Amino acid sequence: MQIILHIGAHKTASTHLQLALAHRRGALGRGGTALFLPGDLRKDGLRLQNYLGLEPSAASAAEHGAQIRAAFATAARWADRLVVSDENILGALYNPGVFREGTLYAHAGARLALLAATLPDGPVTVALALRNPAGYLTSVYSQWLMSGRVMPFDRFLGAVDPAALRWSGLVERLIDAMPGLRLAVWRYEDYPAVAPAVLRGLLSEGASLVRLAQPRAHPGLSARAHAAVMDECRAFMMADRDHVASRVQALREAYPKGAVYPAFHPFDQDTLARTTASYDTDCAEIARMDRVTALW
């Protein structure tokens, strides 16, 4: 059985891809592909780390983990390809390791090894999208605001220098976690151009069944929307998170990112230039690694 683990990263159009896959789940299944998406893995309020045993949780987490393992085993009896897509395999969207240690997904290797123990026998390929750290951090921040956690960008970023973040360290940890693992890696910035190759890697012949025409699933904030959120920041201090999230999303819709309202860009030109140069060097290093296929 071929096993493909699409693990994000966050804010690299993962949801866009997952929605397209979900729309063709039936046809893919008839073609021999068993598909597991976030809704299949995060049932009843559980998170991936609960049923993998990474955090204390109720007994229902162990029960859910057993159900997932049984579902994988059942899929192995009828499918020739298992595709699991969930960016939370890497870790949480708001990744404390980034802000405390300057490390992208510090515990991703351990998490992947635990997931691997639940999988059927077969060669495993991990599919991973990267993103320029400046854009990645900006998008994570926008998503953080939209979840109702409002703070200025400088406070969110702390002492992190985006030019110092390295995806290559994450790739090395993933390779070390699973003997024989292969990785297919692409850049978010190239996603429209490489999407056909990404689909072929995930689905083989089934790629022809999937269309990626739907709009962005989670568009970020415009600069005008961000300014409006900051203007209301004091009022948000007394409100519950659900109310704040609703208000932030309303402001996003009132001032949608686009030609009229340009995107929120918190970094200066020098930081952007340094980060882009570092990102290009990091991608070149990843492309030279054994067991990695770089789609650029």
C-alpha positions in Angstrom: 0.0 0.0 0.0 1.3 3.5 -0.9 1.0 5.9 2.0 1.0 9.6 1.5 1.1 12.0 4.5 0.3 15.6 3.6 1.3 17.5 6.7 1.0 21.2 5.7 2.7 23.3 6.8 0.1 25.7 8.1 -0.8 28.7 5.9 0.4 27.1 2.7 -3.0 26.5 1.1 -3.5 23.2 2.9 -7.3 23.8 3.4 -7.7 24.8 -0.2 -6.2 21.5 -1.2 -8.2 19.5 1.4 -11.5 21.0 0.2 -10.8 19.9 -3.4 -9.9 16.4 -2.2 -13.0 16.2 -0.1 -15.2 17.2 -3.0 -14.0 14.1 -4.9 -13.7 11.7 -2.0 -16.2 9.2 -3.6 -14.6 9.1 -7.0 -11.2 8.8 -5.4 -12.4 5.9 -3.3 -13.8 4.1 -6.3 -10.3 4.5 -7.9 -8.6 2.8 -4.9 -7.6 5.8 -2.8 -8.6 6.0 0.9 -8.7 9.6 2.1 -8.4 10.9 5.6 -8.8 14.6 6.2 -8.9 16.8 9.3 -12.6 16.2 9.9 -11.9 12.5 10.0 -9.0 12.8 12.5 -10.2 15.6 14.8 -13.5 14.1 15.9 -15.5 15.1 19.0 -13.3 18.0 19.9 -10.1 15.9 20.1 -6.9 17.0 18.6 -4.3 14.9 17.0 -1.9 15.1 19.9 -4.6 13.8 22.3 -5.0 10.4 20.6 -1.3 10.1 19.8 -0.7 10.3 23.5 1.3 13.6 23.4 -1.0 15.3 25.9 -3.1 14.0 28.8 -6.7 13.6 27.8 -9.9 11.8 28.6 -10.3 8.1 27.9 -12.3 9.0 24.8 -9.0 10.0 23.2 -7.6 6.5 23.5 -10.9 5.2 22.1 -10.7 7.6 19.2 -7.1 6.6 18.5 -8.2 3.0 18.3 -10.9 3.9 15.9 -8.4 5.8 13.6 -6.0 2.8 13.7 -8.9 0.5 12.8 -10.0 2.8 10.0 -6.5 2.7 8.6 -6.4 -1.1 8.8 -9.7 -1.3 7.1 -8.6 0.9 4.3 -5.5 -1.3 3.8 -7.9 -4.2 2.9 -9.5 -2.4 0.0 -7.4 0.5 -1.1 -4.0 0.6 -2.8 -3.3 4.2 -1.7 -3.8 5.8 1.7 -3.7 9.7 1.7 -3.8 11.4 5.1 -3.9 15.2 5.1 -3.7 17.2 8.3 -1.3 20.1 8.9 -1.7 19.6 12.7 0.5 16.5 12.4 3.4 19.0 12.5 2.1 20.8 15.6 -0.2 23.7 16.5 -0.8 26.7 14.2 0.5 29.0 17.0 3.8 27.2 17.5 5.4 28.2 20.8 8.7 26.7 19.6 9.0 29.5 17.0 8.6 32.2 19.5 10.6 30.7 22.3 13.4 28.9 20.5 13.3 30.2 16.9 12.5 26.6 15.7 9.8 25.6 13.2 7.8 22.7 14.6 10.4 21.5 17.1 8.5 18.3 18.0 7.3 17.4 14.5 9.6 14.4 14.2 8.3 12.8 17.4 4.7 13.4 16.3 5.3 11.9 12.9 6.9 8.8 14.5 3.8 8.3 16.7 1.5 8.6 13.7 3.7 6.2 11.7 3.1 3.5 14.4 -0.7 3.6 13.5 -0.2 3.2 9.8 -0.5 0.0 7.7 2.6 -1.5 6.1 3.9 0.2 3.0 6.3 2.9 1.7 5.6 6.3 3.1 6.0 9.7 1.4 5.5 12.9 3.3 4.2 15.9 1.2 5.2 19.2 2.7 4.8 22.8 1.5 7.1 25.6 2.7 6.6 29.3 2.8 8.8 32.4 3.1 9.0 32.8 6.9 8.0 36.5 6.6 4.8 35.6 4.8 4.3 32.5 7.0 4.5 34.6 10.3 2.2 37.3 8.9 -0.4 34.8 7.8 -0.2 32.9 11.2 -0.7 36.2 12.9 -3.8 37.1 10.8 -5.2 33.7 11.6 -4.4 34.2 15.3 -6.4 37.5 15.3 -9.3 35.8 13.5 -9.4 33.2 16.3 -10.2 36.0 18.8 -6.7 36.4 20.2 -6.0 40.0 19.6 -2.6 41.6 20.1 -0.2 43.9 18.2 2.1 42.2 15.7 5.2 43.2 17.6 4.0 41.5 20.7 3.0 38.4 18.7 6.4 38.2 17.1 8.5 38.8 20.2 12.2 38.5 19.5 11.9 36.2 16.5 14.0 37.2 13.4 12.2 35.7 10.4 15.5 35.5 8.5 16.8 33.1 11.1 14.0 30.5 10.7 15.0 27.4 8.7 12.7 24.8 7.1 15.7 22.6 6.5 15.9 21.7 10.2 12.3 20.5 10.1 13.0 18.4 7.0 16.0 16.8 8.7 13.9 16.0 11.8 11.2 14.4 9.7 13.7 12.2 7.8 15.3 11.1 11.1 11.9 10.2 12.5 11.1 7.5 9.9 13.6 5.2 8.3 13.0 5.0 4.5 10.8 8.0 4.4 10.6 10.0 1.2 9.6 13.7 1.0 8.0 15.7 -1.7 8.5 19.4 -1.0 7.1 22.5 -2.7 6.9 26.2 -2.0 3.7 28.0 -1.3 4.8 30.8 -3.6 4.9 28.3 -6.5 1.6 26.6 -5.6 -0.5 27.6 -8.6 2.3 26.4 -11.0 3.1 23.2 -9.2 -0.4 22.1 -8.1 -0.7 19.6 -10.9 2.5 17.9 -9.8 1.4 18.0 -6.2 -1.8 16.3 -7.1 0.0 13.6 -9.1 2.2 12.9 -6.1 -0.7 12.6 -3.8 -3.1 10.7 -6.0 -1.2 9.2 -9.0 -3.8 8.6 -11.8 -6.5 9.9 -9.5 -5.1 13.4 -9.9 -7.2 13.9 -13.0 -10.4 13.7 -10.9 -9.6 16.8 -8.7 -10.0 20.4 -9.6 -8.4 23.3 -7.6 -10.5 26.1 -8.8 -12.2 27.1 -5.6 -11.3 30.5 -3.9 -8.9 30.8 -1.0 -10.2 29.1 2.1 -8.7 31.4 4.7 -7.7 34.8 3.2 -5.6 37.0 5.4 -6.2 40.5 6.5 -5.8 43.7 4.6 -3.8 46.5 6.1 -7.1 48.5 6.5 -8.8 45.6 8.3 -5.8 45.1 10.6 -5.8 48.9 11.5 -9.5 48.6 12.3 -8.9 45.6 14.6 -6.1 47.5 16.4 -8.4 50.5 16.8 -10.9 48.3 18.7 -8.2 46.4 20.6 -9.0 48.1 24.0 -12.7 47.1 23.7 -11.7 43.5 22.9 -10.0 43.2 26.3 -13.4 42.9 28.0 -15.1 40.6 25.4 -15.1 36.8 25.2 -13.0 35.2 22.4 -16.0 34.1 20.3 -17.3 37.7 20.1 -13.8 39.0 19.3 -13.4 36.4 16.5 -16.7 37.3 15.0 -15.8 41.0 15.0 -12.4 40.5 13.5 -13.9 38.3 10.7 -16.5 41.0 10.1 -13.8 43.6 9.7 -11.9 41.2 7.3 -15.1 41.0 5.2 -15.7 44.8 5.4 -12.2 45.5 4.1 -11.2 42.5 2.0 -7.7 42.0 0.9 -7.3 42.9 -2.7 -6.7 45.8 -5.1 -8.8 48.2 -3.1 -7.4 47.2 0.3 -3.8 46.0 0.0 -2.6 43.2 2.2 -1.2 43.7 5.7 2.6 43.8 5.5 4.3 44.2 8.9 7.9 43.8 7.9 10.2 46.5 6.5 12.0 46.1 3.2 15.3 45.2 4.7 13.8 42.4 6.8 11.9 41.1 3.8 15.1 41.1 1.7 17.1 39.4 4.3 14.4 36.8 4.9 13.9 36.1 1.2 17.6 35.6 0.7 17.8 33.2 3.6 14.7 31.3 2.4 16.2 30.9 -1.0 19.4 29.5 0.5 17.4 27.2 2.8 15.4 25.9 -0.1 18.5 25.2 -2.1 19.9 23.2 0.9 16.7 21.2 1.1 16.8 20.4 -2.6 20.2 18.8 -2.2 19.1 16.5 0.6 18.9 12.7 0.1 15.3 11.3 0.0 13.9 14.7 -0.9 12.1 15.6 -4.2 11.9 19.4 -4.5 9.2 20.7 -6.8 11.1 23.8 -7.9 
